[in-house]
Every structure is written in structure tokens, then in C-alpha cells.
Amino acid sequence: MRAQTFPPSSPWLPVLSVVAGIGTFSAMDAAIKGASIATGVFTALLLRNVFGTVLTVPLWLAVGCPLPSRAVLKVHATRSAMTAAMATLFFYGLVRIPLAEGIAISFIAPIVALYFASVMLGEKIRPQAITASLLGVIGVVVIGWGRFGSGTYSPDAIRGTVAILCSAMFYAVNLVYQRKQALLAGPVEIALFQNGIVALIFLCFSPWFAVWPDAMSLRVILLGAALATSALLFLSWGYARAEAQVLVPVEYTGFLWAALFGWLFFGESVEPATLAGAMLIVLGCWIATKKQRNRTIV
């Protein structure tokens, strides 16, 4: 088949889609953190995925009810299991430490994911991808230094930090599976089956851990489900159109979103260090995308 060259602007479209997805996921993080404080992590995540499944069904019907093959369903199930573990650990930690701090700690995941992408997907790790990731790490360190340089950790906060570190390991593999899954299925199918399978996983444990939330918490969880579903659509579209190592550095913009939502909903201030780190993160994202302008497909 004749090779096709992407138009000059096309490399940015997956990046912008992933940025939108990360921003939407960060808003969901804020909503589910609030709901988790009120009802517990398990109930918030269970209902978020139940609501997400219900919200996605009409979209799935509208695109012709695509059903996955057994092999693709296995990928959906594998990623959903990782997502269930990742989300539980993440929100367990997030109710114990500030939103922006939790996101910053989780940024070890994209670095690990670059190497998982090489092993699992056979992607060649280009030097500019490593440079971009290093710039992102330095940016996060600069931001984190201003936020926790003088802080002290309570035993509860230490447990939260360890939980988020463990969550980040699942997140690293999840990032790579996100790319693999996006190449096998459409965004709506991914959103439906991920929400549905994760909901089923949590339902298995609901007799022991679920509690009935109040009306306000239900509304917040419903909002979180809508945000999570939208984010899955954005991310699936982006990861189907660019390599994982190109999009992984874009994950660092999550700290900027977390700083914004932390300030809006939890009163966290944005320090000068945040602005300095943001410049490094944006530079890293630009470097990661720059070399994709001449990529071809067959």
C-alpha cells in the first residue's frame, strides 16, 4: 500500500486530544476525591463506573453496537483489572494527601511506561522521547520542591504516598495497554467495556464494602462518571493516532490541571515554582511531538 504522509498539523491533534483527556480526568479526580471523603473510596469508584456504563450505552448503540472479539475482550478485561487496582490505590492515597501532590507523585509512571512501551509494543525509544521525559521530571521536581519542600508527613499521609506509588506502577503498564487497546477498538467500545468490567469487579466486593451515599454525593459521583467517560473518549482517540512514547510526556500536564482544580476546590495556592515547572513540562511535550511531523504510515 502506498505510504501516506501526515499533514503538518496532524501530529498535534492526538496531543491536544490527550491533553483534553488528562484535564477531564483531573476534574474527575477532584470530584471523586470529594465523594470518597464523604462515602468512602469503594462506593465512589463503584458508582462512578456503574454511572459511566449507563452513560456510555447510548453512544455504543449510536455507533452500531460493536462487539469485541475474544482476543480484544481479553485486552479490555486486562486493562480493566489494572484500572480497578490503580484507581483504588490512587484514591485511597488521594484522600490522605493534597490533589496536586498526589498527581506529582504519580508522575513516576510515565517514565516507567516509556520502557514498558519498548518491551510490550516494540516501540523504539528515541533520544528526544527520553529528553522530553527528563524535562518533564525536572519540571515536576521544581513544582514539587515549592509545594512539599518544607512540609511534614503524618503517618496517614505516608500511607497515602505509598498507595499512590503502588498505583503508579499499575498506571505505567496501563498507559502502554491504553495504546495497545486503542489500536484494537474504537473509543466508544473502550469506554463502555472498561466502565462495565471495572463496575463488575467492584460489584463482586460490594456486599462487604459498599455504603449508600447521600444525594449530594450521588450527584458528585454522577459528574465524575461523565467526566471519566469523556476523558476515556479523548484518550482513546489520541492514543490510536500516536505512539505511546510521544504521548506519555503529555501526561505531565496533569499536574497543571491538578494545581488548577486544587486551587479552585481545595484552596491550594499556585506557587512561582509551579509556573517554572510548567515551562519545562511544556518544552518536553513540544520536543516529544516535534519529530512526528514527518512520520509516515504504509
Backbone bond lengths (Angstrom), bond angles and torsions (degrees), N, CA, C in turn:
res aa  C-N    CA-C-N  psi(-1)  N-CA   C-N-CA  omega(-1)  CA-C   N-CA-C  phi
1 M - - - 1.463 - - 1.525 109.16 -
2 R 1.348 115.81 143.66 1.461 120.08 -176.61 1.530 110.91 -65.29
3 A 1.336 115.48 137.42 1.466 119.41 177.90 1.519 109.79 -67.69
4 Q 1.313 115.48 142.03 1.460 121.37 179.79 1.519 109.12 -119.39
5 T 1.325 116.92 130.32 1.454 121.36 178.85 1.521 109.59 -94.08
6 F 1.319 116.81 131.95 1.454 120.14 177.36 1.522 109.78 -65.09
7 P 1.324 119.19 143.40 1.455 120.71 173.11 1.513 110.38 -64.62
8 P 1.351 118.15 156.48 1.458 121.05 -172.75 1.518 115.08 -53.80
9 S 1.335 117.49 -33.59 1.459 118.61 -175.16 1.520 113.27 -85.48
10 S 1.344 117.69 -14.28 1.457 119.94 -171.29 1.522 114.94 -62.60
11 P 1.338 121.48 -33.24 1.460 118.42 -179.36 1.526 113.52 -61.34
12 W 1.323 117.96 -23.31 1.458 119.93 -178.72 1.519 112.99 -81.92
13 L 1.337 117.56 -22.60 1.457 119.08 -175.99 1.537 112.33 -63.93
14 P 1.350 119.52 -46.02 1.467 118.42 174.71 1.525 112.41 -61.62
15 V 1.329 116.86 -36.50 1.463 120.22 179.72 1.524 110.06 -64.06
16 L 1.339 116.30 -46.94 1.469 119.85 179.86 1.527 111.02 -63.49
17 S 1.336 116.71 -37.21 1.458 120.13 177.90 1.523 111.12 -63.74
18 V 1.343 116.54 -41.92 1.458 120.44 179.59 1.532 110.88 -69.83
19 V 1.336 117.99 -38.02 1.465 120.54 175.58 1.527 109.98 -59.47
20 A 1.341 116.53 -44.71 1.467 120.16 178.10 1.526 110.63 -62.34
21 G 1.332 116.25 -40.89 1.453 119.99 179.04 1.514 112.50 -63.83
22 I 1.320 116.48 -41.64 1.465 120.42 179.90 1.526 110.69 -67.37
23 G 1.340 116.25 -40.18 1.462 119.72 177.23 1.514 111.62 -62.29
24 T 1.326 116.15 -41.92 1.459 120.23 178.97 1.520 111.00 -67.19
25 F 1.326 116.81 -39.78 1.460 120.28 176.32 1.529 111.27 -63.67
26 S 1.333 117.34 -36.36 1.463 120.17 178.98 1.522 111.11 -65.81
27 A 1.338 116.36 -39.08 1.459 119.82 175.03 1.524 110.30 -63.14
28 M 1.336 116.41 -39.13 1.461 120.62 175.72 1.522 111.09 -62.57
29 D 1.343 116.57 -41.23 1.463 120.17 178.03 1.529 110.70 -55.53
30 A 1.336 115.90 -45.25 1.464 119.58 -179.84 1.520 111.14 -63.20
31 A 1.339 116.52 -42.98 1.465 119.98 -179.35 1.524 111.27 -65.03
32 I 1.330 117.18 -46.14 1.465 120.11 -176.34 1.532 110.87 -73.66
33 K 1.334 117.58 -29.23 1.462 118.34 174.05 1.529 109.82 -61.55
34 G 1.344 116.82 -46.02 1.456 119.75 177.95 1.521 111.94 -61.05
35 A 1.341 116.37 -42.76 1.463 119.92 179.19 1.530 111.52 -67.57
36 S 1.337 117.26 -35.75 1.465 121.01 179.83 1.515 111.27 -66.27
37 I 1.313 117.05 -36.77 1.462 120.38 177.13 1.526 110.15 -63.66
38 A 1.339 115.91 -37.28 1.466 120.46 -176.58 1.526 112.89 -80.42
39 T 1.340 118.18 -39.12 1.467 120.34 -171.39 1.524 114.19 -119.02
40 G 1.321 117.75 -11.40 1.455 121.56 -173.69 1.517 110.64 101.78
41 V 1.327 115.76 150.55 1.462 121.46 -175.47 1.523 111.50 -63.17
42 F 1.317 117.58 -43.05 1.459 120.84 -174.93 1.527 111.42 -61.35
43 T 1.321 116.51 -50.40 1.473 120.02 -178.37 1.520 111.34 -62.58
44 A 1.330 116.66 -42.21 1.470 120.11 -179.43 1.531 110.99 -61.33
45 L 1.333 117.42 -43.18 1.461 120.42 -178.68 1.525 111.54 -73.93
46 L 1.332 117.59 -38.74 1.456 120.47 177.22 1.529 110.71 -57.90
47 L 1.332 116.49 -53.11 1.463 120.06 -176.92 1.522 111.95 -69.71
48 R 1.329 117.55 -32.52 1.461 118.95 177.26 1.522 110.81 -59.69
49 N 1.326 116.87 -43.09 1.459 119.81 -178.76 1.525 112.57 -76.76
50 V 1.325 118.07 -31.96 1.467 119.94 174.20 1.527 109.60 -64.28
51 F 1.340 116.52 -48.28 1.464 120.38 178.24 1.531 110.50 -62.58
52 G 1.323 117.12 -40.06 1.456 120.96 179.58 1.526 111.81 -61.29
53 T 1.339 116.39 -39.45 1.467 120.15 177.75 1.525 110.63 -63.49
54 V 1.331 115.79 -46.06 1.465 120.26 -179.97 1.532 110.55 -61.61
55 L 1.324 117.55 -41.48 1.459 120.94 -178.80 1.527 112.25 -68.21
56 T 1.321 116.59 -28.08 1.463 120.20 -175.70 1.520 113.06 -85.86
57 V 1.325 117.77 -24.29 1.468 120.60 -177.60 1.530 112.73 -54.75
58 P 1.350 120.01 -46.16 1.476 117.97 178.53 1.529 113.22 -60.54
59 L 1.320 117.54 -36.82 1.468 120.56 176.88 1.523 110.39 -64.56
60 W 1.311 115.76 -40.90 1.474 121.08 179.75 1.518 110.62 -64.06
61 L 1.330 117.19 -41.77 1.460 121.07 177.30 1.531 110.71 -64.04
62 A 1.338 115.69 -37.57 1.466 120.36 -176.97 1.527 112.37 -67.60
63 V 1.331 117.03 -28.29 1.477 119.68 -179.11 1.524 112.28 -96.59
64 G 1.336 117.52 12.88 1.457 120.31 173.04 1.510 116.10 96.14
65 C 1.306 118.26 17.57 1.474 123.07 175.60 1.527 112.93 54.57
66 P 1.329 119.53 53.52 1.472 119.91 -179.58 1.526 111.40 -64.43
67 L 1.315 115.54 132.06 1.463 121.27 178.66 1.523 109.23 -110.51
68 P 1.327 117.49 134.96 1.469 119.84 -178.66 1.519 111.84 -77.22
69 S 1.322 115.38 153.55 1.463 119.94 170.47 1.525 108.74 -71.70
70 R 1.322 115.72 171.73 1.467 118.78 179.95 1.527 111.45 -60.50
71 A 1.337 116.64 -39.32 1.465 119.94 -179.88 1.517 111.41 -65.82
72 V 1.329 116.72 -42.15 1.469 119.96 179.83 1.524 110.16 -69.90
73 L 1.334 117.06 -38.30 1.466 119.88 177.61 1.525 111.00 -60.58
74 K 1.332 115.89 -34.68 1.468 119.29 177.11 1.526 110.78 -64.27
75 V 1.339 116.88 -39.22 1.468 120.10 176.61 1.525 110.14 -64.50
76 H 1.352 116.83 -43.89 1.464 120.55 177.12 1.538 110.67 -57.19
77 A 1.339 116.00 -46.39 1.459 120.43 -176.79 1.527 111.44 -66.52
78 T 1.344 115.95 -40.42 1.473 119.73 -179.77 1.525 110.84 -63.50
79 R 1.330 115.63 -47.74 1.461 118.22 179.97 1.526 111.27 -65.85
80 S 1.322 117.46 -36.27 1.468 120.60 179.40 1.528 110.93 -64.21
81 A 1.334 116.92 -40.59 1.471 119.83 178.15 1.525 110.69 -63.30
82 M 1.344 115.78 -42.38 1.464 119.41 176.88 1.521 110.77 -63.65
83 T 1.329 116.64 -40.18 1.459 120.91 -179.71 1.520 111.23 -64.21
84 A 1.338 116.97 -40.07 1.462 120.43 179.54 1.529 111.14 -61.60
85 A 1.333 115.92 -45.92 1.465 119.55 178.71 1.523 111.25 -66.83
86 M 1.327 116.22 -44.46 1.466 121.70 -179.61 1.520 111.08 -59.79
87 A 1.328 117.00 -47.45 1.460 120.75 -176.51 1.524 111.60 -66.79
88 T 1.329 117.04 -40.74 1.471 119.89 -179.77 1.523 110.86 -61.99
89 L 1.325 116.38 -47.47 1.463 120.13 179.16 1.525 111.28 -65.20
90 F 1.332 116.23 -40.31 1.460 119.79 -177.11 1.519 111.84 -64.16
91 F 1.332 116.94 -48.66 1.465 118.45 -177.06 1.531 112.15 -76.31
92 Y 1.339 117.36 -25.87 1.465 119.18 170.18 1.521 109.52 -58.62
93 G 1.339 115.89 -43.32 1.460 119.80 178.17 1.511 112.86 -72.92
94 L 1.338 116.90 -37.15 1.454 120.28 -172.87 1.523 113.04 -69.05
95 V 1.326 117.72 -26.58 1.468 118.29 177.17 1.527 111.09 -77.10
96 R 1.334 117.11 -5.88 1.459 121.58 -178.00 1.528 114.17 -109.66
97 I 1.332 117.02 -14.25 1.461 120.75 177.73 1.530 108.61 -137.58
98 P 1.342 118.42 163.43 1.464 121.01 -178.60 1.525 112.86 -61.31
99 L 1.320 115.56 152.60 1.464 122.01 -177.49 1.524 112.12 -56.69
100 A 1.325 117.39 -52.24 1.461 120.89 -177.57 1.531 111.25 -63.77
101 E 1.318 116.30 -36.68 1.467 119.36 178.50 1.524 110.99 -65.37
102 G 1.323 116.77 -41.85 1.458 120.37 178.38 1.515 112.11 -62.64
103 I 1.334 116.53 -42.68 1.465 120.22 178.38 1.519 110.20 -63.26
104 A 1.345 116.74 -41.82 1.467 119.92 -179.31 1.524 111.32 -61.14
105 I 1.329 117.05 -43.66 1.467 120.41 179.41 1.521 110.59 -62.05
106 S 1.328 116.38 -37.85 1.466 120.21 -176.87 1.524 112.76 -69.52
107 F 1.331 118.14 -9.83 1.452 120.38 -177.04 1.524 114.11 -72.23
108 I 1.317 118.00 -1.05 1.460 117.78 169.65 1.530 110.70 -68.83
109 A 1.338 116.76 -22.05 1.466 120.76 -176.46 1.521 113.52 -62.41
110 P 1.349 120.35 -48.58 1.464 118.50 -179.20 1.527 114.06 -59.62
111 I 1.342 116.80 -32.55 1.470 119.10 178.08 1.528 109.94 -65.48
112 V 1.324 116.43 -47.39 1.462 120.39 178.99 1.526 110.26 -63.53
113 A 1.343 116.07 -35.93 1.468 120.44 -176.81 1.523 112.78 -64.36
114 L 1.325 118.11 -30.56 1.463 120.34 177.47 1.527 111.25 -57.02
115 Y 1.313 115.97 -39.30 1.454 120.26 -177.46 1.528 110.95 -82.40
116 F 1.331 117.73 -32.68 1.465 120.05 171.97 1.526 110.16 -62.03
117 A 1.349 117.32 -38.02 1.466 120.82 179.10 1.524 110.98 -62.61
118 S 1.316 115.96 -36.32 1.458 120.01 178.71 1.524 110.80 -67.40
119 V 1.336 117.10 -42.51 1.457 121.50 -176.82 1.530 111.68 -75.64
120 M 1.346 116.51 -43.52 1.462 120.64 -171.35 1.528 113.30 -88.02
121 L 1.325 117.51 -32.61 1.457 120.95 -176.12 1.517 113.46 -110.32
122 G 1.330 116.87 -7.87 1.455 119.96 -179.65 1.513 113.80 73.78
123 E 1.334 117.20 17.71 1.460 119.81 179.44 1.523 109.97 -75.02
124 K 1.319 115.14 138.16 1.455 120.28 175.98 1.530 108.80 -80.72
125 I 1.317 115.76 128.46 1.463 119.77 -179.63 1.522 108.56 -82.83
126 R 1.310 116.04 108.32 1.459 120.66 -179.36 1.518 110.47 -78.93
127 P 1.338 117.19 151.67 1.470 120.14 -179.79 1.526 113.30 -56.81
128 Q 1.350 117.96 -37.84 1.454 118.81 -177.81 1.534 111.91 -68.28
129 A 1.358 116.87 -27.12 1.457 119.55 176.74 1.527 110.36 -67.79
130 I 1.331 115.63 -40.19 1.472 119.54 177.50 1.525 110.14 -66.67
131 T 1.340 116.80 -43.02 1.464 120.76 177.98 1.521 111.07 -60.01
132 A 1.335 115.84 -43.78 1.461 120.31 179.54 1.523 110.90 -61.39
133 S 1.325 116.95 -42.06 1.464 120.61 -179.79 1.523 111.27 -66.16
134 L 1.344 115.81 -39.80 1.461 119.05 178.41 1.525 111.21 -63.78
135 L 1.338 116.09 -41.29 1.458 119.10 176.87 1.524 110.70 -62.56
136 G 1.333 115.74 -39.02 1.455 119.02 177.40 1.514 112.47 -63.45
137 V 1.330 116.10 -42.18 1.468 119.99 178.23 1.526 110.69 -63.08
138 I 1.336 116.17 -44.19 1.472 119.35 178.96 1.523 110.07 -61.65
139 G 1.336 116.36 -41.22 1.458 119.68 177.30 1.515 112.31 -60.05
140 V 1.324 116.25 -43.75 1.464 120.25 178.43 1.526 111.06 -64.53
141 V 1.341 116.67 -40.06 1.468 120.29 178.31 1.522 110.56 -62.31
142 V 1.341 116.63 -43.62 1.464 120.16 178.34 1.523 110.94 -60.24
143 I 1.335 116.07 -45.51 1.456 119.83 179.05 1.536 110.71 -65.76
144 G 1.327 115.52 -45.61 1.465 119.86 -178.50 1.513 113.08 -64.07
145 W 1.339 116.77 -34.53 1.462 119.92 179.82 1.526 110.45 -61.82
146 G 1.315 115.96 -42.43 1.455 119.07 178.39 1.514 112.95 -67.99
147 R 1.347 116.86 -27.66 1.460 119.51 -176.52 1.510 113.15 -88.21
148 F 1.368 117.64 -45.58 1.464 117.36 -176.33 1.513 115.02 -115.50
149 G 1.318 118.51 11.99 1.447 119.87 -178.04 1.511 113.88 -59.15
150 S 1.324 117.01 -36.07 1.461 120.17 -178.19 1.515 112.37 -108.82
151 G 1.339 117.66 9.78 1.457 120.42 -175.54 1.523 112.86 -81.14
152 T 1.305 115.36 163.29 1.461 122.10 174.18 1.520 108.40 -121.80
153 Y 1.311 116.75 150.18 1.448 122.10 -176.28 1.522 110.71 -110.54
154 S 1.319 116.44 127.70 1.460 121.58 172.21 1.531 108.21 -81.66
155 P 1.338 117.80 163.76 1.470 119.03 176.88 1.529 112.12 -56.03
156 D 1.337 117.38 -37.18 1.459 120.27 179.00 1.529 110.85 -65.12
157 A 1.340 116.20 -40.25 1.460 119.70 178.80 1.525 111.27 -67.56
158 I 1.323 117.02 -33.67 1.467 119.95 176.90 1.521 110.34 -64.50
159 R 1.346 116.53 -42.80 1.466 119.52 176.71 1.524 110.48 -61.02
160 G 1.320 116.11 -40.61 1.459 119.90 178.34 1.517 112.10 -63.42
161 T 1.326 116.30 -40.69 1.465 120.89 179.75 1.525 110.87 -65.04
162 V 1.330 117.51 -43.85 1.466 121.29 178.68 1.527 110.62 -63.14
163 A 1.329 117.02 -39.79 1.463 120.56 179.26 1.526 110.97 -62.53
164 I 1.324 116.93 -41.29 1.459 119.90 -179.45 1.525 111.01 -70.47
165 L 1.315 117.47 -35.07 1.462 120.05 174.84 1.533 110.80 -62.12
166 C 1.325 116.85 -42.62 1.465 120.03 177.29 1.531 110.38 -65.87
167 S 1.326 115.68 -40.74 1.467 120.06 176.97 1.523 110.98 -59.01
168 A 1.331 116.42 -37.09 1.466 120.67 -178.04 1.526 111.68 -63.75
169 M 1.316 118.16 -30.91 1.454 120.11 177.31 1.539 111.02 -66.33
170 F 1.331 115.72 -43.21 1.458 119.20 174.57 1.528 110.48 -63.85
171 Y 1.321 115.80 -37.69 1.463 120.77 -178.60 1.525 111.09 -64.08
172 A 1.323 117.16 -36.68 1.463 120.58 -179.49 1.522 110.99 -61.70
173 V 1.321 116.79 -47.20 1.463 120.05 178.05 1.525 109.93 -67.82
174 N 1.332 115.65 -36.89 1.463 120.75 -179.33 1.527 111.60 -61.32
175 L 1.329 116.95 -37.23 1.461 120.64 178.56 1.525 111.63 -61.10
176 V 1.328 115.75 -40.11 1.458 120.01 -179.71 1.529 110.26 -71.89
177 Y 1.342 116.98 -42.40 1.457 120.31 177.05 1.530 110.94 -63.45
178 Q 1.316 116.43 -29.42 1.454 120.58 177.26 1.519 110.76 -59.88
179 R 1.331 116.25 -43.03 1.468 121.24 176.52 1.531 110.69 -66.11
180 K 1.331 117.00 -46.61 1.466 121.13 179.95 1.521 111.03 -61.11
181 Q 1.331 116.40 -44.17 1.454 121.67 -179.40 1.530 111.24 -64.93
182 A 1.347 116.30 -39.60 1.461 120.78 -178.26 1.524 112.16 -66.13
183 L 1.331 117.45 -24.34 1.461 121.05 178.01 1.527 112.06 -81.14
184 L 1.341 117.18 -14.75 1.452 121.46 -175.64 1.521 113.64 -105.72
185 A 1.339 117.09 -21.49 1.462 120.26 -174.12 1.514 110.28 -145.34
186 G 1.329 115.69 159.20 1.450 121.37 178.69 1.519 112.08 -79.30
187 P 1.338 117.23 163.49 1.461 121.41 -177.54 1.530 113.98 -57.17
188 V 1.337 117.45 -41.70 1.469 120.01 -177.73 1.531 110.46 -67.86
189 E 1.330 116.94 -43.08 1.467 119.83 177.44 1.522 110.92 -60.32
190 I 1.325 116.71 -43.48 1.463 120.75 179.67 1.519 110.70 -61.36
191 A 1.339 116.42 -47.00 1.465 120.35 -178.60 1.525 111.44 -61.57
192 L 1.339 116.55 -43.40 1.462 119.69 -178.21 1.520 111.57 -65.38
193 F 1.337 116.51 -51.41 1.463 118.98 -174.27 1.528 112.00 -71.51
194 Q 1.334 117.17 -32.64 1.460 117.17 177.13 1.519 110.95 -68.61
195 N 1.341 117.42 -47.72 1.460 119.26 177.11 1.529 110.93 -58.41
196 G 1.351 116.24 -45.77 1.451 120.34 -176.06 1.519 113.65 -65.44
197 I 1.327 116.86 -45.79 1.464 119.44 -178.05 1.524 111.33 -69.04
198 V 1.338 117.12 -41.01 1.467 119.30 176.92 1.529 110.08 -62.05
199 A 1.331 117.39 -40.86 1.470 120.59 177.62 1.526 110.56 -60.22
200 L 1.342 117.40 -42.26 1.462 120.57 178.91 1.531 111.58 -63.55
201 I 1.337 116.16 -39.24 1.470 119.86 178.13 1.523 110.28 -60.62
202 F 1.333 116.21 -46.99 1.467 119.34 179.84 1.522 112.18 -68.26
203 L 1.336 117.53 -35.23 1.467 120.15 179.34 1.529 111.64 -61.15
204 C 1.332 116.82 -30.96 1.468 119.78 178.50 1.536 112.02 -60.88
205 F 1.335 116.16 -28.78 1.465 120.40 -177.61 1.532 112.62 -104.49
206 S 1.329 116.83 0.57 1.463 119.76 -173.73 1.526 114.91 -62.63
207 P 1.363 120.50 -32.64 1.474 117.47 178.99 1.526 113.66 -59.65
208 W 1.308 117.91 -24.37 1.463 120.79 -177.29 1.533 113.23 -98.57
209 F 1.333 118.22 -27.16 1.463 119.69 -170.10 1.529 115.51 -120.60
210 A 1.316 118.44 -18.67 1.465 119.80 -174.03 1.532 111.33 -78.95
211 V 1.324 115.71 144.63 1.467 122.85 172.09 1.528 107.38 -130.79
212 W 1.341 116.44 157.44 1.456 118.63 -178.98 1.521 109.20 -86.78
213 P 1.339 118.55 123.73 1.464 121.44 -176.24 1.530 112.12 -81.39
214 D 1.330 115.84 163.32 1.464 120.07 174.17 1.525 109.59 -77.56
215 A 1.344 115.83 173.24 1.468 121.03 -173.83 1.524 111.87 -62.58
216 M 1.327 118.32 -41.29 1.458 121.09 -179.88 1.519 111.14 -63.29
217 S 1.327 117.07 -43.89 1.461 120.62 179.42 1.517 111.13 -63.80
218 L 1.339 117.00 -36.95 1.456 120.39 177.13 1.522 111.23 -60.92
219 R 1.332 116.36 -42.42 1.463 120.09 179.56 1.523 111.15 -65.08
220 V 1.334 116.23 -40.64 1.460 120.26 179.53 1.530 110.50 -65.83
221 I 1.332 116.63 -40.66 1.469 119.89 179.04 1.525 110.69 -66.62
222 L 1.336 117.20 -38.41 1.461 120.60 176.72 1.530 110.55 -61.58
223 L 1.337 116.49 -42.77 1.463 120.49 175.40 1.527 110.46 -60.16
224 G 1.333 116.37 -44.28 1.461 120.28 178.46 1.514 112.15 -60.81
225 A 1.339 117.16 -38.00 1.469 120.75 178.45 1.522 110.82 -65.23
226 A 1.332 117.09 -42.74 1.465 120.34 178.89 1.524 110.63 -63.53
227 L 1.330 116.73 -40.50 1.462 120.53 178.78 1.529 111.37 -66.97
228 A 1.330 116.64 -42.35 1.469 120.37 -179.44 1.527 110.92 -64.55
229 T 1.336 117.05 -41.11 1.457 120.63 179.28 1.525 110.93 -64.63
230 S 1.328 116.85 -43.46 1.463 120.73 177.47 1.519 110.82 -61.25
231 A 1.332 116.15 -41.88 1.462 120.48 -179.81 1.528 111.08 -62.86
232 L 1.335 117.40 -41.83 1.463 120.29 178.87 1.529 111.15 -60.41
233 L 1.323 116.88 -38.84 1.461 120.43 179.48 1.529 110.65 -65.42
234 F 1.339 116.64 -45.52 1.463 120.72 178.08 1.529 110.99 -60.77
235 L 1.327 116.64 -47.87 1.461 120.57 -175.18 1.526 111.56 -68.34
236 S 1.323 116.69 -40.76 1.464 119.43 -179.57 1.525 110.72 -63.88
237 W 1.325 116.81 -40.52 1.467 120.29 178.89 1.528 110.27 -63.54
238 G 1.326 117.14 -44.02 1.462 120.88 -178.25 1.511 112.78 -67.98
239 Y 1.352 117.08 -44.00 1.463 119.97 -177.02 1.517 112.72 -71.89
240 A 1.331 117.60 -16.40 1.460 119.67 175.43 1.521 111.80 -78.95
241 R 1.336 117.53 -10.75 1.461 120.77 -171.81 1.531 114.08 -121.96
242 A 1.308 118.05 5.54 1.462 121.25 176.37 1.519 109.05 -154.95
243 E 1.331 115.94 154.50 1.461 120.92 -179.64 1.522 111.49 -67.04
244 A 1.337 114.68 152.57 1.455 120.04 -179.39 1.524 111.55 -57.87
245 Q 1.353 117.32 -39.55 1.460 119.03 -175.52 1.533 111.79 -70.22
246 V 1.343 117.41 -20.70 1.461 120.18 175.23 1.522 110.21 -76.61
247 L 1.326 116.43 -39.32 1.462 120.80 -173.87 1.521 113.45 -88.39
248 V 1.340 116.85 -24.43 1.459 119.63 -178.09 1.533 112.75 -55.91
249 P 1.355 120.03 -45.37 1.470 117.89 178.92 1.531 113.71 -60.66
250 V 1.348 116.81 -24.39 1.457 120.01 178.77 1.533 110.63 -65.91
251 E 1.340 116.37 -21.80 1.461 119.97 177.57 1.530 111.63 -56.47
252 Y 1.336 117.28 -24.98 1.460 120.07 -178.05 1.524 112.74 -66.21
253 T 1.330 117.31 -20.70 1.463 118.51 176.75 1.521 111.38 -64.95
254 G 1.330 116.80 -14.63 1.462 120.61 176.84 1.514 112.69 -58.17
255 F 1.337 116.54 -31.21 1.469 118.29 178.95 1.524 110.63 -67.10
256 L 1.326 116.19 -37.68 1.461 119.95 179.53 1.526 110.34 -64.83
257 W 1.344 115.64 -43.03 1.462 118.83 176.44 1.529 110.42 -63.55
258 A 1.324 116.96 -41.93 1.467 120.23 -179.34 1.520 110.86 -63.81
259 A 1.334 117.13 -39.67 1.463 119.93 177.31 1.529 110.60 -61.80
260 L 1.344 115.95 -40.76 1.468 119.77 179.05 1.524 111.35 -64.69
261 F 1.318 116.76 -50.51 1.462 119.33 -177.55 1.528 111.61 -71.40
262 G 1.337 116.34 -31.61 1.463 118.64 174.72 1.519 111.72 -62.85
263 W 1.331 115.54 -39.80 1.478 120.47 177.43 1.526 111.02 -67.82
264 L 1.349 116.96 -42.71 1.464 120.72 -176.60 1.530 112.35 -68.81
265 F 1.351 116.54 -43.43 1.457 119.43 -169.82 1.523 114.67 -106.79
266 F 1.355 117.10 -21.55 1.459 118.87 -176.41 1.529 112.97 -123.82
267 G 1.331 117.09 5.19 1.460 120.45 175.53 1.510 115.01 73.31
268 E 1.344 118.80 19.48 1.465 120.78 177.21 1.525 109.47 -76.56
269 S 1.317 116.63 133.75 1.465 120.06 179.97 1.526 110.66 -84.30
270 V 1.321 115.76 154.43 1.464 122.37 176.44 1.521 108.01 -100.42
271 E 1.326 116.50 112.95 1.457 122.28 -175.31 1.538 110.90 -86.52
272 P 1.355 117.43 161.80 1.472 120.11 175.18 1.522 112.80 -55.58
273 A 1.345 116.38 -32.82 1.466 119.41 178.39 1.530 111.39 -60.94
274 T 1.333 117.00 -31.42 1.463 120.33 178.51 1.524 110.94 -62.72
275 L 1.330 116.05 -42.05 1.462 119.98 179.49 1.529 111.35 -65.78
276 A 1.346 116.78 -41.27 1.467 120.09 178.82 1.522 110.84 -64.05
277 G 1.332 116.25 -44.25 1.455 119.79 178.66 1.517 112.18 -64.69
278 A 1.329 116.10 -35.61 1.464 120.17 179.83 1.522 110.76 -61.30
279 M 1.329 117.61 -39.39 1.461 120.79 179.50 1.525 110.64 -61.98
280 L 1.329 117.03 -41.19 1.468 120.34 178.72 1.522 110.93 -66.48
281 I 1.327 116.85 -39.77 1.460 120.77 -179.42 1.524 110.77 -64.46
282 V 1.329 116.21 -46.22 1.463 120.22 179.23 1.527 110.66 -62.48
283 L 1.330 117.13 -40.10 1.464 120.58 176.98 1.521 110.83 -60.38
284 G 1.324 116.29 -43.72 1.463 120.01 178.49 1.517 111.95 -61.39
285 C 1.337 117.36 -42.32 1.469 120.83 178.11 1.528 110.88 -62.31
286 W 1.333 116.94 -39.72 1.461 120.96 -179.40 1.530 110.70 -65.37
287 I 1.325 116.62 -42.11 1.462 120.56 179.66 1.530 109.98 -63.93
288 A 1.331 117.48 -41.27 1.460 120.86 -178.47 1.519 111.62 -63.78
289 T 1.324 117.71 -32.22 1.462 121.78 -176.16 1.514 112.38 -88.77
290 K 1.317 117.42 -27.09 1.463 122.53 -171.27 1.512 113.25 -52.87
291 K 1.319 117.96 -46.29 1.474 121.49 -173.68 1.523 113.04 -76.37
292 Q 1.353 117.54 -6.98 1.450 119.13 -178.97 1.528 112.78 -81.50
293 R 1.329 119.35 -6.36 1.452 121.55 -173.44 1.531 112.54 -64.75
294 N 1.330 116.33 -26.67 1.462 118.84 -177.88 1.514 113.24 -108.04
295 R 1.341 117.09 13.36 1.467 119.95 -178.33 1.520 109.86 -69.15
296 T 1.306 117.13 143.37 1.463 121.51 178.73 1.502 110.94 -121.65
297 I 1.342 115.12 158.46 1.452 119.57 173.16 1.511 108.40 -126.21
298 V 1.335 116.91 157.91 1.456 122.08 179.63 1.528 109.13 -107.38
